[in-house]
Structures are given as C-alpha cells and as structure tokens.
C-alpha cells in the first residue's frame, strides 16, 4: 500500500472481507512489519500473564469485600450453595461450587480461594489475543491486547476471591465462540459449542447473560444466511438452553439472593441505576461512561476516563459503518441489555468491578479507536512514531503496576497489618498451650453482634488447629501440664452480656483456674471510614488437680 493511497482515505469502514477483520491501515506500513506486530502482541500477552500471576503470588491479604464473601465458604457444603448468602453477598452458584472445590482440594487459604480467578484470568489473556487477531487488523489488535494486558482492574480481580475476574473470561469465551462461527459459518461445531458453553458460562457469571443475549442477536442473520437446518437447530438449542439456564438460576438461586439483599443493594448501588429526569439522565450517562467503566488501560471516576471513552466511541463508529454489523452488535448490544437491567434495577450499570464482564469487548473497541486516531496523522513517520509511543506507554504502565504491587502487596494497609498479627497470634498461642476458640469450639457468645468475619476467616486460614473449622472439645480431657488458652474475639465497644460471660467463667472455674488475661486491639478499617476495631482476648487457665 502506498503512502499516497493511505493518506487519501479515512479508515472508518474499511474491511478485509475475506479475513472478517476490521481494517484500520497500520501506522507501520511495510509488509515485513506484520510479523513484528504479531510478536509484539504476544509480548503483551506475556506481560498480562506476568502481572496477573505476580499479583496472585504476592498473596495480598483478604480485604473487606472478599472477607464478606469468603465467610460464606466456612461451613457450607455443595447443597448449601443454593441458599442465600450472608453479609449481603450475591454470587453465581457455579462460581461458588468452583471455590468450594478448590477449598476441599487445597485447604482454606488466600491461595485456594483465588485460584479459580487467576486461572480464568490467565486463560482470558490468550483467548483475547486470539479474538483480537480474528477481528482486528494488526495495529488495533496490538493496542487492544496491550490495553487489556496492563489495565488495573482486570489485573486486580485476577487475584481476588470475587466473581469479577471469571466474569471477564466467561463473557469473553462466548464472544470468541460467536466470532469463530461468524468467520466459518459452514462449521456448525461452533454453534454446538455455544449451546454447551452458554449455560456453563451463565452458571459461573451472572452478568454474562448480557453477552449471551448479544451473541444471539449478532448471530441471528449469519445463521439465517447459511440455509443450513442443522445450524438453525444448533442455534435454536443455544437460545433455549441459555434461556432455561438463566430462568432456572433466577428462580433457584438468584431470586433468593436478590430477595435477601435487594434493599441494601438498591441503596448501595444507587448510582448504577439511571435517573429519569432528562438533564439528570444525560449527566448520569456521561458520568458513567467516562468513569471507571472505561478505565482501560487507566482512568477513574469524575471523567477520569474521558480519553479512553473517546477512543471507544471512535471504535464503535468504525464498527457501525461496516456493512456486516455482526461485530458491532456483539460489542455494543451487551451495553443495551445491561442498561435495560439497570433501568429495571436488577443489575447496576457502569463502574469497574461490576462491568468486568464487558472489559474485553471494551478493550477491543478502545484498541480499534486508538488505532484509528493514530491513523489520522497525515505523515507516515508521525503515525509510526505515535504508535511506538503508545506501545511504550502501555509497557510503562505494566512496569509501574508490577512495581506498585511488589512494594505495596495489599489493597489496604489495615488488612496487611491484621493478617500479620493473626499469623503471629495463632502461632504464638499454639506453641506452648492448648488453644480453644470460645465461639467456634465451645459455642459461646457474649455480645449481640456477630463474630467479626475477619477473625473467622483468618482463624480458618492460619490456625493449624482450626484449619477444618470448629472442633468438639472436651476440656477435661486436655493435658493438665499445659496451659489452656481460650480466645474470645469481639468488636470493640460492643456491650458484653455479663451474665453469659459470668456463667461461662463459673463453669470453667469448676475444673480450671484463671491464671492470666491478655488483650489485643486490632484495627479493621482506616479513615475516612468510621473507626472499627476487633479485640482479641486470651484467657489462660491451668487445670486443677484431678481427684
């Protein structure tokens, strides 16, 4: 392609029909550059995998949102996963089953509880590279892969015990299967694969239903054009199975979780539901789309993602101006379906965490838009240099992310401090005495407030004696030559039921003598949140001489 021809044509709408790729002429125009661009894309895959594995291996401490979900795995079996979750939590049953399986195989720890997310996220990097290569020309493909590789939220949620990381890969997998059929409509196996994968992905990711619906909309015309009865049957089966699975999940699990949490969630996620006053609605739309929802590779609320939103809009225009709009439907229709759900107040629209299911499609459009903007530069050398700068910036973002995670291996310092205390606490108290948790082992409670979820989860993870949960303890059967240490954990400031506590102490005094008491006050949050502390109290007893 000559430089003159390249300068004379605006790239929006050009397409290589035989390859079914959106064709934005490359800033690097020589044919030999194609191989280098392929290597560059694979370099970004390596960067993305490295950043995700590094975050996982650095073993960040559980933080508040994780702990509230993690507590639901303490004592549940597979059958209990159908019941509403505690602490205002919502999660799909397939995801919960995967987490519970990891716990049963590898024990209760940060490692096991985040294993499913990191596996899904690493697989997602390879899957996205293939999707981008199949749908975009070389330069937008490189930029799209690089953007997803170094974006903060996909990296963060790749190593958290929340369903957001697997949301990304589940939705991406359905989009990838749809593109495979779109490119080879005579190969019905991709439709049969969709019929199997659709229900499976919905079972592990609630919001993947938006992409599943978009897949149905995007493939309707390509399937109709095949005039192949077997393809129609496979496509119909996909739609039926997706609908049935969604309705079954809605009726058996999601409805119960929603009923238990909707009042809290409607208040907590109020900003994710559209207001209907005209000016307020327009402001809401602008704020949502220029906020964390489009923070790829970087961005924030309060219009901090305005530049990436602009690239997304340009990429959407490129897609919409093509004659075959299957890919535009696949990328844009999920937003419409998600907006309808938000209008019905069933699922919040926007944000970063709850939009991870859309992250790969957003990066696809942003990469295409960014390449289109670079192509608008008149001089070939300017295009080439701008592309090189964009790639260098992405690598720098990845390097900064890795350094930040290494030097600050926690989301909140209080969680890091609390975990450090817990590791010392259970080890110290278990070395020279028998340790009993008054709540989990003896079933005693002395306050109306629940036991802090931090305590319960960290006890299971770091107390060798409580790795499998509470125990049935016969205090009289314990050795008399070792101290007995009874641990009570309560929220600071909570009124204690002195009658219940006195009754327990009297019960203990029948066969044991209280020899010491130690208190440890642990901070659970940090400003600007209200002050919240847990108090670990260790009561040390000696067994009285037995008659």
N, C-alpha and C positions, 0 to 999 in steps of 0.2 A: 504494500500500500504506500503510495507516495505521500510526502508531506503536504503537497498542494491539495490532494484529494482529501486528506484528513482535515485540513483547516477549513475546507469548504463545506463541510457537513456537520450539523449539530447532531450529536449521537443519540438523542432520545428517539427510541422506537426502532433502531436498527437491530436486526436479529439474524443469527446464523440458523436458518430453519432446519438444516439437516442435523444440527447438533442440539437443537432446542435450548440454546443458551441466549441470555440477554447479552447483546454485543455492544459494549462501550469500547471504542478503539483505544488501544493501550497507549499510555504515555511513553512506554518503551516500545518502539515500533518494529525493530528488526526481528525477523522470524526466529533467529537464534535465541532471542530473549525468552521464548516460551518455556524452554527447559529450566532456565534460571528462575522464572516465576513459579514453576512447579516446586522447585527446591525451596524457594522462599516460603511458599505456603506450608510445606512440610516442616520447615523450621518453626513456623508459628504454632503448628500442632505440637511440636516438641516443647516449645515454651509453655503452651497451655497445659499440657500434661504435667510438666515440671512444677508449675505454680500450684496446680491442684494437689499433686502428691506432696509437695512441700508443706502446704497448709495442713494436710492430713497428718503428716509425720511429725510436725511441730506440736501436735496434740494440744491444741488450745483447750483450756478448761471449759466445762459447760457454762453457758450463761443463761440468763433468766428465761428466755423463751424456750430454749432447749430443755431446761430442767422441768418446766411445766409439762412438756410432752413426755420426757423421759420417765417421769414419775409413774406414768400410766403403764410402763412395762415392768414395774417392780413385782407385781403379784398376779399378772394376768396370764391365762392360757390362751390357746388359739380361739376357743369358743367365746372367751370374754371380749374378743376384739370387736364383736358386733354390738357391744353395749356402748352407751355414751361415755365419752372420755371425761376425766376430771379436769379441774382447773381451766375451764372454758376452752378446751382444745378440740380441734377438728382435724382429722387425718383419714385418708382413704384406707380401707381395710387391707388391700394388697400391700400397701406400704407398711402398715403395722405388722402384717404377717412376715414380711421380709426382715424387719427389725427384730422381731421376736425370734426368728430362726437364727439370726446372727448371734443373739444373746445366748441361745441354747447351745450353739456350736462353740462359741469363743468366750463365753462369760460376759458379765455386765461391766462394761467399761466404755470410755470415750472411743476407743479403737473399734469395738464391735458395733456400737450404735451409729457410727459414722461410716461404716464400711460400705453399706449399700449406696449411700450418696456419692462417695468418691469413685466407686466402680462405675456407676451410671454416668458421672460427670466426665471421667476419662474416656469412656466409650463414646460419649457425646462429641468430644473433640474430633475423633476420627470420622464419626458419622457426619458431622457438619462439614468437614473438609470435603467429603465426597459429594454431599448435597450442593455445596457452593460450586464445586468443579463442574457439576452436571447442569447447573442453571445459570452460571455467570461466566463471562469471558475472563481471561487470565487476571487482569489487574483488579477488577472488582472482587474477584474470587479471593485474591491475596489479601485485600483490605478487609473483606468480611471475616475471613478466618483469623486474621490478626486481631481484629476488634474483639471477637468473642474470646480469643485466647487470653487477652490481658485485662478484660473487663473485671471490675472488682466484685460485683455481686455473683456472677457465676462461679468465681473462684471461692468466695466466702462460703456459698451454700453447697459447694462440693465437699465441705468438711464440717457440716453441721447436722445434728440429728433433727432435721425438719424435712418435710417432703419437697421443698423448693428445688433442690438440686436434681432430684429424679423427675420433677415436673418438666424441667427443660428437656431432658433426654427422651422422656415418654412422648411428648408432643413432637419433638424433632423426628423421632422414629416413624411416626405416622406420616409426617410431611415427606420424609425420604422415600417411603414406600409409594406414596402417591406420585412423586416425580419419576420413580422408576417405571411405573406403568405408563405415565404420560409420554415418556421417551420411547417406550417399546409397547405400544398398545396391542400388539399381537401376542404378547407374553402374558397370558392370563394368571400366571403364578403370583404376580404382584398383587392382583386383586384378592386371590385366595389368602395371600399372606396378610393383607389388610383385614380380611374377615377374621383371622385368628388374632392379629395383634391389636385390633381396635378394642375389643373387650378387655384384653390383658392390660393395655396401657391405661384405660379408664379406671381399672381396679386399683392401680398404684398412683394415680394422679387425677384428682377431681377436675381441675381446670382443663385437662387435655380434651375434655368433651368439646371445647370451643374449636380446637384444631380438627378433631374428628368430624365435627359438623362442616367445617370449611373444606375438608377433603371430599366430603360427599358433594358439596356444591361445585368444587373445582373439577371433579372427575365426571360429573353427570354428562356433559356434552362429549368429552373424549370417549366415554364408554358407548354412548349412543351412536357415535360415528363408526364404531367397529362393526356394527351389524352382526355381532357375534353373540349368539344366545347364551353360550357358556359364560362369556364375560358379563352379560347382563345379570345372569343368575348369581355369579360371584359378587358383583357389586350390590345386588339386592340383599344378599346374605350379609354383607358387611354392614349395610344400613340397619337391617333388622337386629343383628347381634349387638351393634353399638347401642341402638335404642333400648333394647331389652336389658342389656347390662346396666346402662345408665339408670333406667327406671327401677331395676332391682336394687342397685346400690342406693338410690334415692330413698326407696321405701324401707330397706332393711337396715341401713347404716346411717346414711347422710341425714335423713329426716330426723332420726333420734338425736344425732349430734346437733343438728340445727335447732331442734326444739329446746335443747338444753343450753344453747349458747346464743340464740339469736338476739335476745335483748341486749346482752353485753356486746356482741359483735356489731350490732347496728349502731351502737354508740361509739365503739372503739374504731370502727372503720367508716365513720360517717363521711369523711372526706372522699371516700371512694364511691359514693353514691351521688348521682347527678342532681343538682337543684333544678327546678323547673321555671324559675323566673328568668326571662330572656337574657338580661345582662349578667346575672349570676351564672347562668349556664355557660355562656361564652367564656367568662373568666375561668370557670371550672375546667372547661375543655383545654384552654390554653395552659393553665397551671399544671394539669395532669400530664399532658403530653410533653411539656417542656421540663418536667421534673424527673424523678428517679426512673420513671417508666422507660425513658430513652437514654439512660445513663450508660451508653456504650460508645467508646471504652471508658469515658469518665463523664461525670455530670452529677447534678444534685437537684434538690427541690428549689423552689423560688427561681425558676427559669435558668437553673444552672446547666440544663441540657439543651439550651436553645440551638446550639450549633449542630449537635447530633440530630436534633429534631429536623433541622433544615435539610440535612443530608437524607434523612428518612423520607421527607416529603419529595425531594428530587428523585430518589429511588422509586417511590411509589408512582410518580408521574411517568418515569421510564417504563415501568411495568404496565401501567394502564394504557399507554399509547401503542402497545403491541397489538397486532391483530388477534393473535391467540392469547387470551387473557387468563389462561388456566393458572399461571404462576401468580398473577396479580390477585386472583381470587384466593389462592392458597395463603398468600401473605396478608391480605387486607381483611378478608371475611372473618377471621377469628376476632378481630377487634370489634366488628359489628355485633357478633354473637356475645362477646364479653360485655359490651355496652348494654345490650338487652338484659343480661343477667343483673348488671348493676342497677339498671332502671327498675327492675323488679325487687331490688335489694336482696338478691340471693348470693351475689359474689361481688366483692369490691373491684372497681376498675382503677388501674394505674398502680403506682408505687413500684418498688423494686422486688420485694420478696414475693408478693402475690402475683407478679407478672413474669416470673421466671419461665413459665410455660411458653411465653412469647419471645424470650430473649434471642433464640436462634433466628427466628424469622425477622425480628427487628434488625439484627446484625446483617442479615442478608440484604435488606433494603438500604441500610445505612452504608454498607460497603459499596453497593451499586451507586448510591447517590454521591458518595465521596469521590468515586472514580469519575463520575460524570462531571462533577465540579472541576476536578483536575484537568479533564479533557477540554474544558472551555478555554484554557490558556492558549493563546494564539501560537506561540513559538514551541516547536518540539522540545528544545532544550529546557524551556521553562516547565513543560509538562513532566519531563523526565526528572528534573530536579525536585519538583513538588512531590512527585511520587516517592522519591528517595527520602525526602524529609518526613513524609507521612509514615513510611515504614520505620525510619529511625525513631520517630516519636513513639510508635507502638512498642518497639523494643525497650525504649527507655521506661515507659510505663510499666512494662513487665518487670524490669530490673528493680525499679523503685518499689513495686509491690512485694517482690521477694525480700528485699532488704527490710522493708517495714515489718513483714511477718516474722522474720528472724529476730529482729530487735525488739519486737513487741508481740510476743506469742500469746496474745489474749485479746478478747474484744473489750473487756472491762477489767481494770486493774483489781477491783474487789474480788472478782471471780478467781483471778490468779492467786491472790493472797489467801482466799478461803481454801482453795484446793491445797496450797502449800501447808496451811495449818492442818487440814484434815489428814494429809499423808503423815505428818508428824504425830498427830493426836492418836490415831489408831495404832500406829507402830509403838509409840512410847507407852501407851497404856496396856498394850497386849504383851509386852516383853516380860514383865515380872509378875503379872497377876492375871486373874480371870476377869474378862470384860463382859458385862451384860448391859444390853440396851433396855432401859426400863420400859420403853414404848414397844419396840418390836419383839423383845424376848419375854417380857413379863406382862405386856398388855395393859400397862398403867398410863393414865393421862391425868395431868394436874392442872391443865388450863383448857378453856373452851376453844381456843384457837387450834388449828391443825398443826401437826409437827411440820417444821419448815421442809419444803421439798428439797432444798439444797442438802440438808442433813441426811434425809432418807436416801437420796441418790448417791451422795458421796460415801455414805456408810456402806452401801452395797458394792461400790466400786473399789474402796480402799481398805475396808476392814476385812482381814483374812477370815475372821470368824463369822462374818455376815455376808459373805460372797453369794450364798444361796438364799439369803433372806433371813427372817426371824427364826429362832430356834425354840424348841421346847426345853426349858431349863429346870432342872431340879437342883435348887441351891444347896440343899442338904447333902447332895452327892458330890459337891465340888471338894477338892483337896483343902484341908484345914490349914496347911502350911503355906498357902499362897494368899495374898490379899485379893479380895473380891471388889472390883470397881464397877459401880453401877452408874451409867451415863444417862443424864436427862438433858434434852435439848428443847428450848422454848424460845419464843420471840421475846426480846427484851421489852419490859413494860407491861406484859400481859399479866392480868391478875391471876394468881395461883389459887386453886381450890385447896385451902389449907387443911380442910377436914380430910380430903382424899390423900393429901400428902402425909398428914399425921397418921392416918390409918396404915399407910404403907410402911412408914418408919417404925410404927409399933409392931407390925407384922415382921419386919426384918429384925427387930431387937430380940425376938424370941430365941434366935439362934446365932445372931451376929452382933458384933459391937462396932459402932461407928467410930472410926479412928481418924478420919480426915475428910476435908471437903475442898475442892478446887473449882474455880470458876474461870471460864474463858469467854470473853466477849468478842464476837466476830462480826465485822461489818458486812452487810449483804448488798448494799447499793451505795451509790455516790451522788453528789449534787448534780443536777437540781432536783433529783428525786427526794421524797421525804426520807428522813433518817430511818434506817431499819437494821436491827442487829439481831443476831442469834446468840443465845447464851448456852454454852456447853457447861454443865455442872457434873463433876465426877464425885460421887460419894464412895469413899473407901471403907470397907468393912473387914473385920477379922472374925473368922468363925470362932464361936465359943467352944470350950472343951465339950466334947460329946460324952454323954453318960453311957 
